[in-house]
Amino acid sequence: MDELINIVAQKTGFSQDDSRKAVEAVVSALKAKLPAPMAAHLESFLSGGGGLGALEGQAGEMLKGKLGGLFGGNG
């Protein structure tokens, strides 16, 4: 999760603390909307289950479909 927080801080200019709050809010919302198995994968990934590229390799297509549905797409 620290890697994601650093990316948010770099891209937005937010402080580390503000970036952490933003990432935690998004992750919490995603975990509430995702089916339990996917939420567990997200939690595992964020707690050190691999770099950001690992998520794309392991669950990218599945997340695309679910997130598309979350935001009104055809997921």
N, C-alpha and C positions, 0 to 999 in steps of 0.2 A: 504494500500500500504506500510505503514511503516513496517508491519510484513514481507512482501516479501523482502523489502530492507534489513532488518536485516538478513534474511536468506542468501541472496546473499553475504552480507558482511562477515558473519560467514563462509560460505562455500568456499569463494574465497580469503579471506584476503584483499579484497578491502576496501578502506575507505568508510564511510557512503556516502560521496558526490559522489564518483565514482560508488558505488552501486546504488544510486538513479538515476544517469545518465543512467546506463545500464538498469535498470528496466523500466525507462521512454521510452527508445528507443525501447525495446521489446514490451511494451504495445502499443506504438504508431503504430508500424508495425502490430501488431495483430489487432488493431481496424481498420486499413486501409484495411485489408484483410477479416475480418469477415463481414457477413451480418449485417445490421444495428441493428436488434433485439439482436443478440448475442453480438455485440459491446456495446450495452446499458447495457446488463447483466454484462459484464466485467467491465464497468465503475461503475455500482452500487456496485458490489462486492468489487472493489478496494477502493471505497470511504467509506467503513465501513459496507457493507451489510452482513458481516459475516466473520468468520475466514477462514483460508485456506481450512479447511475441508468442509465448506459450498459449495464451488465451485464444489467439486467432487459430493456432494450429489444433487445439483440442476442442474448442466449442464455438468458434467464430460463426459458422453457418447457423448453428442452433440459436445463438444469441441474436443474430440478424433477424431471423424469423420472429422470435419472441418480442424483440424490441420494436420491430415493425408494427406488430399488433398493439403493443403498449402505446405507441404514438399514432395510432389510427391507420396504419398501413395494412397491407394484406397478409401479414405474418401468420 
